[in-house]
């Protein structure tokens, strides 16, 4: 956090109130907006997306480390997605007890049996980190998770730098305002989609954003769509139900929706069990996976992002399997790993259970779920594990060391929330985009970053879940 700024304004309530209004208006001016929770499918009512009043200080070396490792994470996810033996072995225990992962895995097995219809692979992911506070006061970068499906806020985070620059200028902090980096994940994500569309090879074909029923965060998508339209690439938005009604495959397995040939399906939905409201939703997912359309992600890349895969990767020797001739890549990736522990049945899993029950505050219990708000902390870990410790149900989870970022102070600006100082924790996300055709990686880039900050009273949850707010790193 820009602590120096705060120290000067702490005693000046009037200045804080003025800056809060400036920040809200600037967010609206810059298009850092969301639809309201009450009217998520209507553009009649929009509000500023929740954000911090001031940017948060982030050590430059750690920030650059997160950017530098991203292309290696892109490569790792892609190589995992191509290794069916690894995925089968890694997920064997999980699919026995976790129905959602099992449903995804059955689609994966069917695609393996039939053979992939498309050799073009598009990955748009986001690797999330916290800065673990060491005893000597320095921070180390530790990965929380990697999101391989529907990695959000690439659009809005492209617009937030100008908001905080303006706030700092109004506060008289011109030098700090110059240290907020340009950031445009929307352009980078769109570049990946555009490259996949181009390789697909049909100028008439469209990009489909597969979206949720409730569209509160639609403007985050729209920035990526707008970048595609700049390239004269047509995009359409459809829900599972829409595709169920009007989608079909021709004899060559080309996907058509509303009579339009589809080059790319970009999943902004489909990452949680509740996204699949009927059996027809699962039929749609299978149809799209069987098609010639480029899927982002395809089913194997979706599975590569599961928590269980994250835990297996931390085992000795596993990263070396994916980077046999790249010890530096292994070193860079492994440096970001927090402690990860299996809950599989057997002595190793038993040891993990005992360790977690003895000191639950040291750990986070993580189910195979995306979207925020799913992780389990503190005494609740004991409640969950006591209930499943002797059952295979425990294998639906992994255990991870709890990361301890240094708390900072900031004001979190939310619609209808009082303006008050909060003790906050931040999470840094880094966006990656890659495109592979057959054996050839034709694009592999780090395309931007996202900083989210939340009150320390909340253990888990992102912006869409109503807990975290958008932020910017102020490099120190």
ABEGO torsion letter per residue (X at the ends): XBAAAAAAAAABAAAAAAAAAAAAAAAAAAGBBBBBAABAABAABBBBBBBBABBBBBBAAAAAAAAAAAAAAAAAAAAAAABAAAAAAAAAAAAAABAAAAAAAAAAAAAAAAEBABABBBBBBBBBBBBBBBAAGBBBBBBABBBABGBBGAAAAAAAAAAAAAAAAAAGBAAAAAABBBBBAAAAAAAAAAAAAAAAGBAABBBBBBBBABAAAAAAAAAAAAAAAAAGBBBBBBBAAAAAAABBBBAAGBBBBGGBBBABBBBABGABAAABABAAAAAAAAAAAABABBBOBBAAAAAAABAAAAAAAABBGAAAAABAABAAAAAAAAAABBBBBBABBEAAAAAAAAAAAABAAABBBBBBBBGEGABBBEAAAAAAAAAAAABAAAAABBBBBBBBBBBBBBBBBBBGBBBBBBBBBBBBBBBBBBBBBEABBABBBBAEBBBBBBBAABABEBAAAGABBBBBBBBX
